[in-house]
Amino acid sequence: MFYLRGCGRWVAASFTKQQFPLVRLSSDSAAPRTPHFDVIVIGGGHAGTEAATAAARCGSRTLLLTHRVDTIGQMSCNPSFGGIGKGHLMREVDALDGLCSRICDQSGVHYKVLNRRKGPAVWGLRAQIDRKLYKQNMQKEILNTPLLTVQEGAVEDLILTEPEPEHTGKCRVSGVVLVDGSTVYAESVILTTGTFLRGMIVIGLEMHPAGRLGDQPSIGLAQTLEKLGFVVGRLKTGTPPRIAKDSINFSILNKQTPDNPSVPFSFTNETVWIKPEDQLPCYLTYTNPRVDEIVLNNLHLNSHVKETTRGPRYCPSIESKVLRFPNRLHQVWLEPEGMDSDLIYPQGLSMTLPTELQEKMITCIRGLEKAKVIQPGYGVQYDYLDPRQITPSLETHLVQRLFFAGQINGTTGYEEAAAQGVIAGINASLRVSRKPPFVVSRTEGYIGVLIDDLTTLGTSEPYRMFTSRVEFRLSLRPDNADIRLTLRGYKDAGCVSQQRYERACWMKSSLEEGISVLKSIEFSSSKWKNLIPEVSISTSRSLPVRALDVLKYEEVDMDSLAKAVPEPLKKYTKCRELAERLKIEATYESVLFHQLQEIKGVQQDEALQLPKDIDYLTIRDVSLSHEVREKLHFSRPQTIGAASRIPGVTPAAIINLLRFVKTTQQRQAAMNESPKTDQCLRNADRLQERQFLLSPATLPRRTSLTDTFLTLKPTLSPGRASLKASWCISTDFTSVVTLTGAKVTTIPGLRTPVSTRPTGTVPIPKNIYSILNTYEGR
């Protein structure tokens, strides 16, 4: 047994049953009397608290090590949780019985659902949180979690042993060394160090070591990880100044009120702890040219801005916004920090200017002319580890049983940290019991997308979750996270309580039953019009209309439907959540198939060549975000496959890029090809479209035949299908394929006359290999 000290020397050590005083802050009687645990979690932030409690829920004796117990659950930056994409993560953490969603429902002061103008798949649950109340409730939960012990202490080093031969890795972690020289042993260790790895705080030109304001950084542990061979990078973030509430003129500002009713984060709560009328408002103001002037005239006094270290793209400092978007007004949201707090958090004014310049800038803004700065804004620079060095279970490749979660993996945000924490805690516990890891795939949750992006693409800037990163977002909605993850969490991980599991099972069965009933109720469109006059259904429809289809109309909900057909439907309106989820299921019933087909198209056409002369920064015929355009312009990928592997280029962007490139190629080919081909293209709308499924035996391995210039129609069922004068132009317009019975032949060159136009039947085997569009000639 050995451990690697911060100085980089390997020192032999033997395990002794040495006791040292634990700061016992939990009342758990099952915690070990000697310093040996199943799982050790280093760090008491948002990733650490979720990791520690998840490991304990899975049955592992867990130790949470933190610098100071009174900072457990501290919200170091903004006083809010959730948002677009982030709210999905909150729901998924809750589905796995995590803490943060339940604590937010007990601590919020302003609840609002963002993106309401769009569909429920991309709604973003968000809440302003009382900092003090959140920390109190989180610490109460942590200190009363069975099998969890909390100890104050800073970790200086890792204890390492020989690796397990059946797993990859050059060594195995078996404990930690604290700064006082004492040791604690464990079967698994989770690092959730946040911004503390060689953290450095910056205000103006002043810099001093700190993980956050008032807390010392972790130097020795950072050196240990570097000595072990981990690729270490550097990132930065920042926070705005805090303003005295009584110094702000709210009367001239735009007021935002909370939602009524409030939507809770947790599936276990029907409502939040505070009524909407008792919640606190937020206020909106804007920057002005005077703010730009102060920033531009004092860049030489701001070392944080001059640093080449990458900061968060989607939460930039005011200096970054002024430099990137000059002569624009920027929003500033004035957010309360708590029910009894005298501080206001100016969201959008993160800055690292000298304190006196911060005060000068604040007073230039409308409503803040007499504002008093209580705490200056500051920046933090810190080490992170390339997340491509960890597996989807968040265990490292280099060191067995060592897990990373949170900002150490290059993410930003409380929600991203919490999501990683719960997965790391589950898998650290499963590793102890030698069970298979619990991995969430991209098709199962936003957590899966987050971890897959990190582990396969890595990141060069703080990673933030958005709905646009998720290709299956129509099925990965906030409302169904319990059905997607709670059942798996109970069966595969053991991290979910029996009560939560039974509730998820009831909801799943109730939804299935409700949808079945809605499908079974059919009336004519005229009768539906009489039953629900407000619905704009066409009375000219000849076929019967299902109740499920009527529910898709925006003006129809389960209450109005149950009034029209009370006998079978009334019981589904007793639970508000069930009624709302039936409405959502009806809304998305017909569109999920089309999304899955697009994803398959990306996989089939991954090798498609991209034009070498494409200008990603200026092209307007394709919908790409500014971030994606920058990354494509910098990397200049040659194929769709290469573009899809660039960090930050989302699957949705790849779909849009693929569609643009194919359309451009087809348009160009139509202009350059022979009159025969031009005539074919002009008459394409008169050709009957078909799809056939071919087996490997009938299709050449290297032939590309998918997605031609005609729109696809539903695929024929497996069996036999009639085929008349069938032919197809390949994707790249370099060949014509002729079908003769069940045989496929390729004729090079479009100018080659296609004289054989056979009539016959083609067997369609069940072992699907590829989709081929064929068209019936005239």
Helices and strands as residue ranges (DSSP letters): E 2-4, E 10-12, E 36-42, H 46-57, E 62-66, G 69-71, E 80-82, H 86-95, H 100-105, E 108-114, G 120-122, E 124-129, H 131-143, E 148-152, E 155-161, E 171-178, E 183-191, E 200-203, E 206-209, H 220-227, E 232-239, E 242-244, G 245-247, G 250-252, E 254-256, G 276-278, E 282-286, H 289-297, G 299-301, H 303-306, H 318-324, E 331-336, E 343-347, H 355-362, E 373-375, E 378-385, G 387-389, E 399-400, E 402-404, G 407-409, H 414-432, H 446-457, G 467-469, G 478-480, H 481-481, I 482-486, H 487-488, I 489-493, H 498-520, E 522-523, H 525-531, E 545-546, H 547-550, H 558-564, H 566-569, G 570-573, H 576-587, H 592-604, H 626-635, H 640-644, H 651-672, H 675-682, G 684-686, E 688-694, E 719-724, E 726-729, E 735-740, E 743-748, E 759-764, E 770-776
